[in-house]
Amino acid sequence: MRSEQTLGRKSHFLGTKIRNLRKRNHLTMEDLSARCIRVNPESAPSVSYLSMIERGKRVPSQQMLEVIAEVFQKDIGWFLDEMPEQDAITPEKGKRGGISGMALEPGFLFSQDILQIAIPEMLSQTGISGRQFAHLLIRAHQEHHQNHFPDLERAAEEVGHKQLGLTVEELTGMLKRQGVRIKWFDESATRTADDAGVLSGRLTTSYFESPGVVYLNKALKKHPTRLKYDLAVHLGHSVLHNVDASRSPLSAGRSRVEDSGNDFSTTPNPQDILHAWRDFEASFFAGAILCPRVPYRQLLDQHGYEIDVQKKIEVSPSVAMRRMTVASPYPHWHYFDAYAPGKLKAVYRGNGIPLPWGNMRQVEDPCQHWAVFRMISEAGKSGSSAQISILNVNGEPRIYCCESLRVSDLADNPHVLCAGIDLNPAIDAQDGNALELAEDLKKACVSKGGSVAIPASIRQRLISVARILNINWIERGIDNEARLICSRGAVCPRDPSCYKTGKHHDK
C-alpha cells in the first residue's frame, strides 16, 4: 500500500488524468460520483470534491483513488505515473452519427435551384413519396445531431417536471389543461397484404379532430404503456405547435407512410415535410416526458441499462430503448424496429452503422446473422438476446454489441426491437487498439466458419469496456459466440460465403 505522503508526491498529473478519462467515457462529474458511490459509498468523492481533485486543489486518499480506479478498471499505479498523457484532454468528436455523406461536387450541379428540380424527378422514378423523403431528411438530421434536441427536452421538462413514471391520469390531466378533450372510439385491426402477399395488421390507435378533440381507441385500455405514449404524443403537439395543429393519426403496424398507392404525392410538398417534422417533434417530446433525461439516465445507470427497466416506470420497451440513445453519456448507439426481414419501421444510427435492410424497398440478399433477423425468423421464441457482432464499415472491422427483444404490437404483428452500440470508440478510449482487436476477432470468426467463442485475451478486454460503460448486456453478449455480419450478402465475409453455399441460417 502506498502511503498518503507518496500519493502527494506522485499526484502532479492525477487530476488531469481523471478528467481525461472521465471525458473520454462521456461521463459528467455527477455520473462519476454516482458510480463511485455504488462501488464504495464511504470512500466515494462528492461532485464538489471530485471537481477539486480534477483541478489539482485536492489529493484523493488511498481509498478514494482505489474506488475511482475500480470504476475505470485501471491499476492504481496508472493514475500516479508522473509522465503526462500524450492524448488530447478532450476526445475527438470525429464523424457525427448516421451514414457517411457524399461530397456535393461539382458545386454547380448541386446548387439549390438544380436540386429543387432534380429531387422530385428522382422521387418519381424511384417510387418514393414526398412524405417518405421527409422522413429520410428528418432521420438524417436526427442522426447528425446524435439525438440532441435540448429545446424539446426543456419543453417536456417544463410540463412533466422531470417526473419518472407519469400515470395515465396525470397525462390525461395535462392534456385537459391544454384545452384538449378526450373521446373514445371502437375499431379493430385490419389485415392487408403487401406486394409479396404477406399479411400484416394495422390498427389506428388515436387521432385528432379540430377543435381540440383526441380520439383514443378502446383497445388502448388493455395496453397502458401504449396509451401513455399516444397521450404524450398528442400532448407534445399541443404544447409545441398549439392545440389545433394538424397531426397524423397514430397507428400500430403498417403506417400510411408505408402504404403503396396514391395516398401521398412523389413531390416533396413543403406542407408534408412540415407536418412530418412536427410529428417527429411530438414523438421526441413524448419520449422526453415519459423518460426525462437526467432521472432516466440515473435509473439506467443503477440497473446497468437493462431493457426491463421499462417495467419500473411503466413505459413500452420501444420508448425505453429509444430513450437510451438519448440519455446515455456514450454517443455511439443504434436502434432498429424490424417488422420483417427486409423491413425496418424505425431506425436511428448515432454511430453510422450500415443498414441491414431498408425502409422503402426489399433487399434480396439480407445478412441472415444480424440479431434482429434471427429473432424475427425464430418464431415462437421469446425473451431477449445479446450479441457481439463484427461488421466491416468503410473497409475496417468494427465490433458491435446489441440487445434484441421480440414483441408484438397492438395489431398482433411480431417485430423485434434492437438497441446496440459501437464498441470501437470505447476500446480506443481505454488506450486500446480497436481496429487491431476487431481484426483479431474477425479472423477468429472466419476460422470457425463465421462464429466463435470469444478468445480469452479479447474477452477480458471487452469485459473491461463493458464494466466501464456499465451496460450489463454487453457482458451477456461476450458470454455468447461472436458473429460475423455483413451489410449485404454480396459482401459476406464468411468462408465459405453463406450465399455461395446456399447456407442462410445459423445451425
C-alpha angles and dihedrals in degrees: 000000000000117000122240088248090057090050090055093051094049100040100088093112097024097102092047091050093051091048092048092049093046093051094045088057092047093240126149119219087255090056093049093046091050092051091049090052090056091052095047120346093192096057100031118118120240118234092257093048091047088053090054091049092053091049092050093247094118137029114220120234120252091258093048092050090050089055092050090047090052092053092053095038091236132139110252090237090065090069093049098051103125093213111092119235118263094215122096117268094242123042118250112259091217120178119355120240127282132049120328113270129229130237110256094223140178085042097210090063092051097048117134092250093053094045090051088058099039101046097063090048091049091050092048093052095045096043094238114145123229089246092053089050088052090055090051090052092049093047091050089050091048093049094045090056091041092233093302108146106148095174091058091045091052093048090053093046092052091055100036097034090223090289117162118213101027111188129229089251093053093049091046090052091051091053092050091051087056088057096257122140122207126220131172133229133186118228132148128218119272125214123219134175124236125219090281092052095251112147120226133173129238128191127182104223100182143346140183131239126186131272095050104297125136115195116207125197112240087228087075091068088076092047108052095172091058090042089056091050093051091047090049093050092052089046088053092053091050095047098042104034107018130267099280099042112134116253139174121260114257117236144172120233121003112020129210090249089062096048120109119225132060102312091115132029120240087230110097095236111200090226092054091050091049092051091048090052092050090050089053092049092050091048092049089048089052092055091045095052094044093044107023108204105241101040091040091051090052091050092050090049091052092051101038094248093293112173093226089067082094089076092062093059096029100239128134120268090244092057091046094049096044090050090052088068088056103038100044117096087219107084102196101091136134132194131194132184103196121189100177140347102292096018125095114178097184130022136180123172112180087161099046095244110172115253116255089211136352141255098230109034137033117255113224097203109033116171107257094207102068109114092236091054094049093049093049091049095048097078116199094019112122135183131057133293133196122214137188109212135185116211131173111235118183089344096308128101117243130189117226133180125198141175116215130194127193113216140155126236128224091272089056095250114147115229139161127236115205130187118182146159139218106242098193096084090048091051091049090049089061093057091264130134103241096184092051092048092047091048091052091050091046091053090049091052093048091050090057097045098266108320134055144170104262110260115247095246092053093038093060092050092051093047089054091052091047092055094047090051089044093221110142098197091063088067090049089052090051089056089058127065118280113239134208112231132179137202091236134006090243089071097041108159094202121111108246096026117241091231097046091054097037089240106144103160137051115251 
